[in-house]
Amino acid sequence: MIDGGMAAAIREPVVLQRTLTIYGDVGRLTKPLGIDDRPTIALLVVDGEGGVCWSGAGAFDEGTSREIDEALRSV
């Protein structure tokens, strides 16, 4: 019911594909990933084995774009 409501409210397939719903202790995910400020958007580039190759948070800018591009090339 919750996932269906979220999907209906978001209505944007690209956004919906990158939305993670957690049922339980959110800290079990955020703490190991170093996400301290949950209201701020966090972005992670993850390799095929689940290793974090790059992480960042906050507003998007050209510098962030270049860093993400470099991280994606290295994966």
mmCIF file of the N, C-alpha and C atoms, coordinates in Angstrom:
data_MODEL
# 
_entry.id   MODEL 
# 
loop_
_atom_site.group_PDB 
_atom_site.id 
_atom_site.type_symbol 
_atom_site.label_atom_id 
_atom_site.label_alt_id 
_atom_site.label_comp_id 
_atom_site.label_asym_id 
_atom_site.label_entity_id 
_atom_site.label_seq_id 
_atom_site.pdbx_PDB_ins_code 
_atom_site.Cartn_x 
_atom_site.Cartn_y 
_atom_site.Cartn_z 
_atom_site.occupancy 
_atom_site.B_iso_or_equiv 
_atom_site.pdbx_formal_charge 
_atom_site.auth_seq_id 
_atom_site.auth_comp_id 
_atom_site.auth_asym_id 
_atom_site.auth_atom_id 
_atom_site.pdbx_PDB_model_num 
ATOM 1   N N  . MET A 1 1  ? 0.817  -1.175 0.000   1.00 0.00 ? 1  MET A N  1 
ATOM 2   C CA . MET A 1 1  ? 0.000  0.000  0.000   1.00 0.00 ? 1  MET A CA 1 
ATOM 3   C C  . MET A 1 1  ? 0.880  1.265  0.000   1.00 0.00 ? 1  MET A C  1 
ATOM 4   N N  . ILE A 1 2  ? 1.927  1.273  0.824   1.00 0.00 ? 2  ILE A N  1 
ATOM 5   C CA . ILE A 1 2  ? 2.802  2.442  0.892   1.00 0.00 ? 2  ILE A CA 1 
ATOM 6   C C  . ILE A 1 2  ? 3.540  2.630  -0.427  1.00 0.00 ? 2  ILE A C  1 
ATOM 7   N N  . ASP A 1 3  ? 4.112  1.549  -0.973  1.00 0.00 ? 3  ASP A N  1 
ATOM 8   C CA . ASP A 1 3  ? 4.838  1.660  -2.235  1.00 0.00 ? 3  ASP A CA 1 
ATOM 9   C C  . ASP A 1 3  ? 3.920  2.124  -3.363  1.00 0.00 ? 3  ASP A C  1 
ATOM 10  N N  . GLY A 1 4  ? 2.704  1.605  -3.387  1.00 0.00 ? 4  GLY A N  1 
ATOM 11  C CA . GLY A 1 4  ? 1.741  2.021  -4.404  1.00 0.00 ? 4  GLY A CA 1 
ATOM 12  C C  . GLY A 1 4  ? 1.401  3.495  -4.289  1.00 0.00 ? 4  GLY A C  1 
ATOM 13  N N  . GLY A 1 5  ? 1.240  3.970  -3.064  1.00 0.00 ? 5  GLY A N  1 
ATOM 14  C CA . GLY A 1 5  ? 0.966  5.389  -2.838  1.00 0.00 ? 5  GLY A CA 1 
ATOM 15  C C  . GLY A 1 5  ? 2.124  6.262  -3.264  1.00 0.00 ? 5  GLY A C  1 
ATOM 16  N N  . MET A 1 6  ? 3.351  5.809  -2.973  1.00 0.00 ? 6  MET A N  1 
ATOM 17  C CA . MET A 1 6  ? 4.538  6.571  -3.385  1.00 0.00 ? 6  MET A CA 1 
ATOM 18  C C  . MET A 1 6  ? 4.629  6.621  -4.906  1.00 0.00 ? 6  MET A C  1 
ATOM 19  N N  . ALA A 1 7  ? 4.414  5.494  -5.551  1.00 0.00 ? 7  ALA A N  1 
ATOM 20  C CA . ALA A 1 7  ? 4.496  5.443  -7.013  1.00 0.00 ? 7  ALA A CA 1 
ATOM 21  C C  . ALA A 1 7  ? 3.453  6.360  -7.643  1.00 0.00 ? 7  ALA A C  1 
ATOM 22  N N  . ALA A 1 8  ? 2.257  6.365  -7.077  1.00 0.00 ? 8  ALA A N  1 
ATOM 23  C CA . ALA A 1 8  ? 1.198  7.223  -7.603  1.00 0.00 ? 8  ALA A CA 1 
ATOM 24  C C  . ALA A 1 8  ? 1.528  8.694  -7.391  1.00 0.00 ? 8  ALA A C  1 
ATOM 25  N N  . ALA A 1 9  ? 2.157  9.021  -6.274  1.00 0.00 ? 9  ALA A N  1 
ATOM 26  C CA . ALA A 1 9  ? 2.479  10.419 -5.971  1.00 0.00 ? 9  ALA A CA 1 
ATOM 27  C C  . ALA A 1 9  ? 3.674  10.907 -6.781  1.00 0.00 ? 9  ALA A C  1 
ATOM 28  N N  . ILE A 1 10 ? 4.665  10.047 -6.986  1.00 0.00 ? 10 ILE A N  1 
ATOM 29  C CA . ILE A 1 10 ? 5.882  10.466 -7.700  1.00 0.00 ? 10 ILE A CA 1 
ATOM 30  C C  . ILE A 1 10 ? 5.609  10.605 -9.193  1.00 0.00 ? 10 ILE A C  1 
ATOM 31  N N  . ARG A 1 11 ? 5.003  9.612  -9.800  1.00 0.00 ? 11 ARG A N  1 
ATOM 32  C CA . ARG A 1 11 ? 4.584  9.628  -11.212 1.00 0.00 ? 11 ARG A CA 1 
ATOM 33  C C  . ARG A 1 11 ? 5.701  9.862  -12.223 1.00 0.00 ? 11 ARG A C  1 
ATOM 34  N N  . GLU A 1 12 ? 6.908  9.945  -11.779 1.00 0.00 ? 12 GLU A N  1 
ATOM 35  C CA . GLU A 1 12 ? 8.037  10.181 -12.681 1.00 0.00 ? 12 GLU A CA 1 
ATOM 36  C C  . GLU A 1 12 ? 8.897  8.918  -12.668 1.00 0.00 ? 12 GLU A C  1 
ATOM 37  N N  . PRO A 1 13 ? 8.874  8.092  -13.723 1.00 0.00 ? 13 PRO A N  1 
ATOM 38  C CA . PRO A 1 13 ? 9.567  6.808  -13.718 1.00 0.00 ? 13 PRO A CA 1 
ATOM 39  C C  . PRO A 1 13 ? 11.044 6.892  -13.335 1.00 0.00 ? 13 PRO A C  1 
ATOM 40  N N  . VAL A 1 14 ? 11.750 7.902  -13.823 1.00 0.00 ? 14 VAL A N  1 
ATOM 41  C CA . VAL A 1 14 ? 13.181 8.022  -13.524 1.00 0.00 ? 14 VAL A CA 1 
ATOM 42  C C  . VAL A 1 14 ? 13.388 8.263  -12.027 1.00 0.00 ? 14 VAL A C  1 
ATOM 43  N N  . VAL A 1 15 ? 12.595 9.137  -11.446 1.00 0.00 ? 15 VAL A N  1 
ATOM 44  C CA . VAL A 1 15 ? 12.698 9.422  -10.012 1.00 0.00 ? 15 VAL A CA 1 
ATOM 45  C C  . VAL A 1 15 ? 12.295 8.194  -9.206  1.00 0.00 ? 15 VAL A C  1 
ATOM 46  N N  . LEU A 1 16 ? 11.255 7.531  -9.629  1.00 0.00 ? 16 LEU A N  1 
ATOM 47  C CA . LEU A 1 16 ? 10.772 6.337  -8.927  1.00 0.00 ? 16 LEU A CA 1 
ATOM 48  C C  . LEU A 1 16 ? 11.822 5.227  -8.926  1.00 0.00 ? 16 LEU A C  1 
ATOM 49  N N  . GLN A 1 17 ? 12.564 5.078  -10.025 1.00 0.00 ? 17 GLN A N  1 
ATOM 50  C CA . GLN A 1 17 ? 13.594 4.042  -10.120 1.00 0.00 ? 17 GLN A CA 1 
ATOM 51  C C  . GLN A 1 17 ? 14.743 4.278  -9.158  1.00 0.00 ? 17 GLN A C  1 
ATOM 52  N N  . ARG A 1 18 ? 14.983 5.533  -8.791  1.00 0.00 ? 18 ARG A N  1 
ATOM 53  C CA . ARG A 1 18 ? 16.098 5.814  -7.903  1.00 0.00 ? 18 ARG A CA 1 
ATOM 54  C C  . ARG A 1 18 ? 15.654 6.128  -6.481  1.00 0.00 ? 18 ARG A C  1 
ATOM 55  N N  . THR A 1 19 ? 14.408 5.790  -6.169  1.00 0.00 ? 19 THR A N  1 
ATOM 56  C CA . THR A 1 19 ? 13.873 6.010  -4.830  1.00 0.00 ? 19 THR A CA 1 
ATOM 57  C C  . THR A 1 19 ? 13.942 4.701  -4.053  1.00 0.00 ? 19 THR A C  1 
ATOM 58  N N  . LEU A 1 20 ? 14.509 4.769  -2.873  1.00 0.00 ? 20 LEU A N  1 
ATOM 59  C CA . LEU A 1 20 ? 14.654 3.593  -2.021  1.00 0.00 ? 20 LEU A CA 1 
ATOM 60  C C  . LEU A 1 20 ? 13.730 3.736  -0.818  1.00 0.00 ? 20 LEU A C  1 
ATOM 61  N N  . THR A 1 21 ? 12.844 2.777  -0.652  1.00 0.00 ? 21 THR A N  1 
ATOM 62  C CA . THR A 1 21 ? 11.955 2.758  0.500   1.00 0.00 ? 21 THR A CA 1 
ATOM 63  C C  . THR A 1 21 ? 12.520 1.783  1.520   1.00 0.00 ? 21 THR A C  1 
ATOM 64  N N  . ILE A 1 22 ? 12.674 2.237  2.739   1.00 0.00 ? 22 ILE A N  1 
ATOM 65  C CA . ILE A 1 22 ? 13.223 1.388  3.795   1.00 0.00 ? 22 ILE A CA 1 
ATOM 66  C C  . ILE A 1 22 ? 12.158 1.189  4.865   1.00 0.00 ? 22 ILE A C  1 
ATOM 67  N N  . TYR A 1 23 ? 11.902 -0.053 5.183   1.00 0.00 ? 23 TYR A N  1 
ATOM 68  C CA . TYR A 1 23 ? 10.970 -0.396 6.249   1.00 0.00 ? 23 TYR A CA 1 
ATOM 69  C C  . TYR A 1 23 ? 11.802 -0.862 7.429   1.00 0.00 ? 23 TYR A C  1 
ATOM 70  N N  . GLY A 1 24 ? 11.999 -0.009 8.390   1.00 0.00 ? 24 GLY A N  1 
ATOM 71  C CA . GLY A 1 24 ? 12.803 -0.380 9.552   1.00 0.00 ? 24 GLY A CA 1 
ATOM 72  C C  . GLY A 1 24 ? 13.744 0.743  9.935   1.00 0.00 ? 24 GLY A C  1 
ATOM 73  N N  . ASP A 1 25 ? 14.853 0.377  10.520  1.00 0.00 ? 25 ASP A N  1 
ATOM 74  C CA . ASP A 1 25 ? 15.833 1.322  11.042  1.00 0.00 ? 25 ASP A CA 1 
ATOM 75  C C  . ASP A 1 25 ? 16.666 1.907  9.903   1.00 0.00 ? 25 ASP A C  1 
ATOM 76  N N  . VAL A 1 26 ? 16.360 3.125  9.505   1.00 0.00 ? 26 VAL A N  1 
ATOM 77  C CA . VAL A 1 26 ? 17.059 3.794  8.409   1.00 0.00 ? 26 VAL A CA 1 
ATOM 78  C C  . VAL A 1 26 ? 18.549 3.949  8.734   1.00 0.00 ? 26 VAL A C  1 
ATOM 79  N N  . GLY A 1 27 ? 18.873 4.114  10.005  1.00 0.00 ? 27 GLY A N  1 
ATOM 80  C CA . GLY A 1 27 ? 20.261 4.265  10.430  1.00 0.00 ? 27 GLY A CA 1 
ATOM 81  C C  . GLY A 1 27 ? 21.132 3.077  10.076  1.00 0.00 ? 27 GLY A C  1 
ATOM 82  N N  . ARG A 1 28 ? 20.545 1.896  9.945   1.00 0.00 ? 28 ARG A N  1 
ATOM 83  C CA . ARG A 1 28 ? 21.325 0.709  9.563   1.00 0.00 ? 28 ARG A CA 1 
ATOM 84  C C  . ARG A 1 28 ? 21.876 0.834  8.152   1.00 0.00 ? 28 ARG A C  1 
ATOM 85  N N  . LEU A 1 29 ? 21.268 1.678  7.342   1.00 0.00 ? 29 LEU A N  1 
ATOM 86  C CA . LEU A 1 29 ? 21.779 1.951  6.005   1.00 0.00 ? 29 LEU A CA 1 
ATOM 87  C C  . LEU A 1 29 ? 22.612 3.225  5.980   1.00 0.00 ? 29 LEU A C  1 
ATOM 88  N N  . THR A 1 30 ? 22.094 4.284  6.591   1.00 0.00 ? 30 THR A N  1 
ATOM 89  C CA . THR A 1 30 ? 22.756 5.585  6.476   1.00 0.00 ? 30 THR A CA 1 
ATOM 90  C C  . THR A 1 30 ? 24.065 5.673  7.247   1.00 0.00 ? 30 THR A C  1 
ATOM 91  N N  . LYS A 1 31 ? 24.128 5.098  8.422   1.00 0.00 ? 31 LYS A N  1 
ATOM 92  C CA . LYS A 1 31 ? 25.355 5.206  9.231   1.00 0.00 ? 31 LYS A CA 1 
ATOM 93  C C  . LYS A 1 31 ? 26.564 4.570  8.549   1.00 0.00 ? 31 LYS A C  1 
ATOM 94  N N  . PRO A 1 32 ? 26.485 3.321  8.069   1.00 0.00 ? 32 PRO A N  1 
ATOM 95  C CA . PRO A 1 32 ? 27.657 2.729  7.406   1.00 0.00 ? 32 PRO A CA 1 
ATOM 96  C C  . PRO A 1 32 ? 28.078 3.475  6.136   1.00 0.00 ? 32 PRO A C  1 
ATOM 97  N N  . LEU A 1 33 ? 27.127 4.161  5.505   1.00 0.00 ? 33 LEU A N  1 
ATOM 98  C CA . LEU A 1 33 ? 27.438 4.902  4.285   1.00 0.00 ? 33 LEU A CA 1 
ATOM 99  C C  . LEU A 1 33 ? 27.910 6.318  4.573   1.00 0.00 ? 33 LEU A C  1 
ATOM 100 N N  . GLY A 1 34 ? 27.928 6.692  5.842   1.00 0.00 ? 34 GLY A N  1 
ATOM 101 C CA . GLY A 1 34 ? 28.395 8.030  6.212   1.00 0.00 ? 34 GLY A CA 1 
ATOM 102 C C  . GLY A 1 34 ? 27.403 9.130  5.903   1.00 0.00 ? 34 GLY A C  1 
ATOM 103 N N  . ILE A 1 35 ? 26.132 8.781  5.803   1.00 0.00 ? 35 ILE A N  1 
ATOM 104 C CA . ILE A 1 35 ? 25.089 9.772  5.545   1.00 0.00 ? 35 ILE A CA 1 
ATOM 105 C C  . ILE A 1 35 ? 24.594 10.275 6.893   1.00 0.00 ? 35 ILE A C  1 
ATOM 106 N N  . ASP A 1 36 ? 25.033 11.478 7.251   1.00 0.00 ? 36 ASP A N  1 
ATOM 107 C CA . ASP A 1 36 ? 24.697 12.059 8.549   1.00 0.00 ? 36 ASP A CA 1 
ATOM 108 C C  . ASP A 1 36 ? 23.483 12.970 8.501   1.00 0.00 ? 36 ASP A C  1 
ATOM 109 N N  . ASP A 1 37 ? 23.212 13.555 7.350   1.00 0.00 ? 37 ASP A N  1 
ATOM 110 C CA . ASP A 1 37 ? 22.145 14.533 7.206   1.00 0.00 ? 37 ASP A CA 1 
ATOM 111 C C  . ASP A 1 37 ? 21.087 13.966 6.264   1.00 0.00 ? 37 ASP A C  1 
ATOM 112 N N  . ARG A 1 38 ? 20.142 13.218 6.792   1.00 0.00 ? 38 ARG A N  1 
ATOM 113 C CA . ARG A 1 38 ? 19.173 12.522 5.951   1.00 0.00 ? 38 ARG A CA 1 
ATOM 114 C C  . ARG A 1 38 ? 18.266 13.433 5.137   1.00 0.00 ? 38 ARG A C  1 
ATOM 115 N N  . PRO A 1 39 ? 17.927 14.641 5.577   1.00 0.00 ? 39 PRO A N  1 
ATOM 116 C CA . PRO A 1 39 ? 17.098 15.502 4.712   1.00 0.00 ? 39 PRO A CA 1 
ATOM 117 C C  . PRO A 1 39 ? 17.834 15.995 3.459   1.00 0.00 ? 39 PRO A C  1 
ATOM 118 N N  . THR A 1 40 ? 19.159 15.927 3.451   1.00 0.00 ? 40 THR A N  1 
ATOM 119 C CA . THR A 1 40 ? 19.938 16.357 2.295   1.00 0.00 ? 40 THR A CA 1 
ATOM 120 C C  . THR A 1 40 ? 20.135 15.177 1.354   1.00 0.00 ? 40 THR A C  1 
ATOM 121 N N  . ILE A 1 41 ? 20.011 15.429 0.064   1.00 0.00 ? 41 ILE A N  1 
ATOM 122 C CA . ILE A 1 41 ? 20.183 14.367 -0.927  1.00 0.00 ? 41 ILE A CA 1 
ATOM 123 C C  . ILE A 1 41 ? 21.617 13.854 -0.893  1.00 0.00 ? 41 ILE A C  1 
ATOM 124 N N  . ALA A 1 42 ? 21.756 12.535 -0.861  1.00 0.00 ? 42 ALA A N  1 
ATOM 125 C CA . ALA A 1 42 ? 23.070 11.885 -0.906  1.00 0.00 ? 42 ALA A CA 1 
ATOM 126 C C  . ALA A 1 42 ? 23.156 11.091 -2.202  1.00 0.00 ? 42 ALA A C  1 
ATOM 127 N N  . LEU A 1 43 ? 24.323 11.118 -2.812  1.00 0.00 ? 43 LEU A N  1 
ATOM 128 C CA . LEU A 1 43 ? 24.544 10.373 -4.047  1.00 0.00 ? 43 LEU A CA 1 
ATOM 129 C C  . LEU A 1 43 ? 25.764 9.499  -3.865  1.00 0.00 ? 43 LEU A C  1 
ATOM 130 N N  . LEU A 1 44 ? 25.644 8.243  -4.308  1.00 0.00 ? 44 LEU A N  1 
ATOM 131 C CA . LEU A 1 44 ? 26.754 7.304  -4.203  1.00 0.00 ? 44 LEU A CA 1 
ATOM 132 C C  . LEU A 1 44 ? 26.966 6.631  -5.551  1.00 0.00 ? 44 LEU A C  1 
ATOM 133 N N  . VAL A 1 45 ? 28.211 6.490  -5.953  1.00 0.00 ? 45 VAL A N  1 
ATOM 134 C CA . VAL A 1 45 ? 28.562 5.686  -7.118  1.00 0.00 ? 45 VAL A CA 1 
ATOM 135 C C  . VAL A 1 45 ? 29.092 4.379  -6.549  1.00 0.00 ? 45 VAL A C  1 
ATOM 136 N N  . VAL A 1 46 ? 28.434 3.287  -6.921  1.00 0.00 ? 46 VAL A N  1 
ATOM 137 C CA . VAL A 1 46 ? 28.730 1.979  -6.343  1.00 0.00 ? 46 VAL A CA 1 
ATOM 138 C C  . VAL A 1 46 ? 29.177 1.039  -7.458  1.00 0.00 ? 46 VAL A C  1 
ATOM 139 N N  . ASP A 1 47 ? 30.227 0.256  -7.184  1.00 0.00 ? 47 ASP A N  1 
ATOM 140 C CA . ASP A 1 47 ? 30.692 -0.703 -8.185  1.00 0.00 ? 47 ASP A CA 1 
ATOM 141 C C  . ASP A 1 47 ? 29.835 -1.969 -8.144  1.00 0.00 ? 47 ASP A C  1 
ATOM 142 N N  . GLY A 1 48 ? 30.123 -2.886 -9.023  1.00 0.00 ? 48 GLY A N  1 
ATOM 143 C CA . GLY A 1 48 ? 29.339 -4.112 -9.145  1.00 0.00 ? 48 GLY A CA 1 
ATOM 144 C C  . GLY A 1 48 ? 29.365 -5.007 -7.925  1.00 0.00 ? 48 GLY A C  1 
ATOM 145 N N  . GLU A 1 49 ? 30.332 -4.802 -7.053  1.00 0.00 ? 49 GLU A N  1 
ATOM 146 C CA . GLU A 1 49 ? 30.430 -5.612 -5.839  1.00 0.00 ? 49 GLU A CA 1 
ATOM 147 C C  . GLU A 1 49 ? 29.858 -4.892 -4.619  1.00 0.00 ? 49 GLU A C  1 
ATOM 148 N N  . GLY A 1 50 ? 29.294 -3.708 -4.835  1.00 0.00 ? 50 GLY A N  1 
ATOM 149 C CA . GLY A 1 50 ? 28.690 -2.963 -3.733  1.00 0.00 ? 50 GLY A CA 1 
ATOM 150 C C  . GLY A 1 50 ? 29.619 -2.001 -3.032  1.00 0.00 ? 50 GLY A C  1 
ATOM 151 N N  . GLY A 1 51 ? 30.848 -1.846 -3.520  1.00 0.00 ? 51 GLY A N  1 
ATOM 152 C CA . GLY A 1 51 ? 31.782 -0.907 -2.924  1.00 0.00 ? 51 GLY A CA 1 
ATOM 153 C C  . GLY A 1 51 ? 31.481 0.520  -3.344  1.00 0.00 ? 51 GLY A C  1 
ATOM 154 N N  . VAL A 1 52 ? 31.552 1.442  -2.422  1.00 0.00 ? 52 VAL A N  1 
ATOM 155 C CA . VAL A 1 52 ? 31.305 2.846  -2.735  1.00 0.00 ? 52 VAL A CA 1 
ATOM 156 C C  . VAL A 1 52 ? 32.566 3.449  -3.346  1.00 0.00 ? 52 VAL A C  1 
ATOM 157 N N  . CYS A 1 53 ? 32.458 3.910  -4.580  1.00 0.00 ? 53 CYS A N  1 
ATOM 158 C CA . CYS A 1 53 ? 33.587 4.498  -5.304  1.00 0.00 ? 53 CYS A CA 1 
ATOM 159 C C  . CYS A 1 53 ? 33.622 6.010  -5.155  1.00 0.00 ? 53 CYS A C  1 
ATOM 160 N N  . TRP A 1 54 ? 32.471 6.595  -4.904  1.00 0.00 ? 54 TRP A N  1 
ATOM 161 C CA . TRP A 1 54 ? 32.375 8.043  -4.746  1.00 0.00 ? 54 TRP A CA 1 
ATOM 162 C C  . TRP A 1 54 ? 31.098 8.340  -3.978  1.00 0.00 ? 54 TRP A C  1 
ATOM 163 N N  . SER A 1 55 ? 31.139 9.365  -3.141  1.00 0.00 ? 55 SER A N  1 
ATOM 164 C CA . SER A 1 55 ? 29.914 9.802  -2.468  1.00 0.00 ? 55 SER A CA 1 
ATOM 165 C C  . SER A 1 55 ? 29.942 11.312 -2.299  1.00 0.00 ? 55 SER A C  1 
ATOM 166 N N  . GLY A 1 56 ? 28.776 11.883 -2.270  1.00 0.00 ? 56 GLY A N  1 
ATOM 167 C CA . GLY A 1 56 ? 28.638 13.315 -2.081  1.00 0.00 ? 56 GLY A CA 1 
ATOM 168 C C  . GLY A 1 56 ? 27.240 13.633 -1.598  1.00 0.00 ? 56 GLY A C  1 
ATOM 169 N N  . ALA A 1 57 ? 27.031 14.863 -1.187  1.00 0.00 ? 57 ALA A N  1 
ATOM 170 C CA . ALA A 1 57 ? 25.712 15.278 -0.707  1.00 0.00 ? 57 ALA A CA 1 
ATOM 171 C C  . ALA A 1 57 ? 25.540 16.764 -0.974  1.00 0.00 ? 57 ALA A C  1 
ATOM 172 N N  . GLY A 1 58 ? 24.294 17.165 -1.074  1.00 0.00 ? 58 GLY A N  1 
ATOM 173 C CA . GLY A 1 58 ? 24.001 18.580 -1.226  1.00 0.00 ? 58 GLY A CA 1 
ATOM 174 C C  . GLY A 1 58 ? 23.691 18.974 -2.654  1.00 0.00 ? 58 GLY A C  1 
ATOM 175 N N  . ALA A 1 59 ? 23.821 20.265 -2.917  1.00 0.00 ? 59 ALA A N  1 
ATOM 176 C CA . ALA A 1 59 ? 23.460 20.825 -4.216  1.00 0.00 ? 59 ALA A CA 1 
ATOM 177 C C  . ALA A 1 59 ? 24.381 20.322 -5.325  1.00 0.00 ? 59 ALA A C  1 
ATOM 178 N N  . PHE A 1 60 ? 23.818 20.207 -6.495  1.00 0.00 ? 60 PHE A N  1 
ATOM 179 C CA . PHE A 1 60 ? 24.557 19.763 -7.670  1.00 0.00 ? 60 PHE A CA 1 
ATOM 180 C C  . PHE A 1 60 ? 25.214 20.959 -8.348  1.00 0.00 ? 60 PHE A C  1 
ATOM 181 N N  . ASP A 1 61 ? 26.448 20.772 -8.803  1.00 0.00 ? 61 ASP A N  1 
ATOM 182 C CA . ASP A 1 61 ? 27.142 21.820 -9.549  1.00 0.00 ? 61 ASP A CA 1 
ATOM 183 C C  . ASP A 1 61 ? 28.086 21.164 -10.555 1.00 0.00 ? 61 ASP A C  1 
ATOM 184 N N  . GLU A 1 62 ? 28.774 21.969 -11.333 1.00 0.00 ? 62 GLU A N  1 
ATOM 185 C CA . GLU A 1 62 ? 29.664 21.435 -12.370 1.00 0.00 ? 62 GLU A CA 1 
ATOM 186 C C  . GLU A 1 62 ? 30.811 20.603 -11.789 1.00 0.00 ? 62 GLU A C  1 
ATOM 187 N N  . GLY A 1 63 ? 31.349 21.019 -10.653 1.00 0.00 ? 63 GLY A N  1 
ATOM 188 C CA . GLY A 1 63 ? 32.423 20.253 -10.018 1.00 0.00 ? 63 GLY A CA 1 
ATOM 189 C C  . GLY A 1 63 ? 31.955 18.866 -9.619  1.00 0.00 ? 63 GLY A C  1 
ATOM 190 N N  . THR A 1 64 ? 30.758 18.803 -9.059  1.00 0.00 ? 64 THR A N  1 
ATOM 191 C CA . THR A 1 64 ? 30.182 17.512 -8.681  1.00 0.00 ? 64 THR A CA 1 
ATOM 192 C C  . THR A 1 64 ? 29.980 16.655 -9.917  1.00 0.00 ? 64 THR A C  1 
ATOM 193 N N  . SER A 1 65 ? 29.503 17.264 -10.985 1.00 0.00 ? 65 SER A N  1 
ATOM 194 C CA . SER A 1 65 ? 29.284 16.536 -12.234 1.00 0.00 ? 65 SER A CA 1 
ATOM 195 C C  . SER A 1 65 ? 30.584 15.912 -12.736 1.00 0.00 ? 65 SER A C  1 
ATOM 196 N N  . ARG A 1 66 ? 31.663 16.665 -12.708 1.00 0.00 ? 66 ARG A N  1 
ATOM 197 C CA . ARG A 1 66 ? 32.963 16.140 -13.159 1.00 0.00 ? 66 ARG A CA 1 
ATOM 198 C C  . ARG A 1 66 ? 33.430 14.988 -12.268 1.00 0.00 ? 66 ARG A C  1 
ATOM 199 N N  . GLU A 1 67 ? 33.255 15.143 -10.949 1.00 0.00 ? 67 GLU A N  1 
ATOM 200 C CA . GLU A 1 67 ? 33.665 14.080 -10.027 1.00 0.00 ? 67 GLU A CA 1 
ATOM 201 C C  . GLU A 1 67 ? 32.879 12.796 -10.283 1.00 0.00 ? 67 GLU A C  1 
ATOM 202 N N  . ILE A 1 68 ? 31.588 12.929 -10.502 1.00 0.00 ? 68 ILE A N  1 
ATOM 203 C CA . ILE A 1 68 ? 30.742 11.756 -10.773 1.00 0.00 ? 68 ILE A CA 1 
ATOM 204 C C  . ILE A 1 68 ? 31.165 11.103 -12.079 1.00 0.00 ? 68 ILE A C  1 
ATOM 205 N N  . ASP A 1 69 ? 31.397 11.902 -13.111 1.00 0.00 ? 69 ASP A N  1 
ATOM 206 C CA . ASP A 1 69 ? 31.848 11.354 -14.402 1.00 0.00 ? 69 ASP A CA 1 
ATOM 207 C C  . ASP A 1 69 ? 33.140 10.561 -14.234 1.00 0.00 ? 69 ASP A C  1 
ATOM 208 N N  . GLU A 1 70 ? 34.092 11.106 -13.495 1.00 0.00 ? 70 GLU A N  1 
ATOM 209 C CA . GLU A 1 70 ? 35.354 10.403 -13.257 1.00 0.00 ? 70 GLU A CA 1 
ATOM 210 C C  . GLU A 1 70 ? 35.134 9.100  -12.500 1.00 0.00 ? 70 GLU A C  1 
ATOM 211 N N  . ALA A 1 71 ? 34.278 9.146  -11.493 1.00 0.00 ? 71 ALA A N  1 
ATOM 212 C CA . ALA A 1 71 ? 34.007 7.939  -10.700 1.00 0.00 ? 71 ALA A CA 1 
ATOM 213 C C  . ALA A 1 71 ? 33.337 6.875  -11.567 1.00 0.00 ? 71 ALA A C  1 
ATOM 214 N N  . LEU A 1 72 ? 32.409 7.279  -12.417 1.00 0.00 ? 72 LEU A N  1 
ATOM 215 C CA . LEU A 1 72 ? 31.723 6.322  -13.279 1.00 0.00 ? 72 LEU A CA 1 
ATOM 216 C C  . LEU A 1 72 ? 32.669 5.709  -14.305 1.00 0.00 ? 72 LEU A C  1 
ATOM 217 N N  . ARG A 1 73 ? 33.617 6.486  -14.795 1.00 0.00 ? 73 ARG A N  1 
ATOM 218 C CA . ARG A 1 73 ? 34.607 5.942  -15.730 1.00 0.00 ? 73 ARG A CA 1 
ATOM 219 C C  . ARG A 1 73 ? 35.504 4.910  -15.087 1.00 0.00 ? 73 ARG A C  1 
ATOM 220 N N  . SER A 1 74 ? 35.742 5.069  -13.791 1.00 0.00 ? 74 SER A N  1 
ATOM 221 C CA . SER A 1 74 ? 36.653 4.148  -13.091 1.00 0.00 ? 74 SER A CA 1 
ATOM 222 C C  . SER A 1 74 ? 35.963 2.855  -12.664 1.00 0.00 ? 74 SER A C  1 
ATOM 223 N N  . VAL A 1 75 ? 34.660 2.826  -12.714 1.00 0.00 ? 75 VAL A N  1 
ATOM 224 C CA . VAL A 1 75 ? 33.919 1.632  -12.263 1.00 0.00 ? 75 VAL A CA 1 
ATOM 225 C C  . VAL A 1 75 ? 33.917 0.584  -13.349 1.00 0.00 ? 75 VAL A C  1 
# 
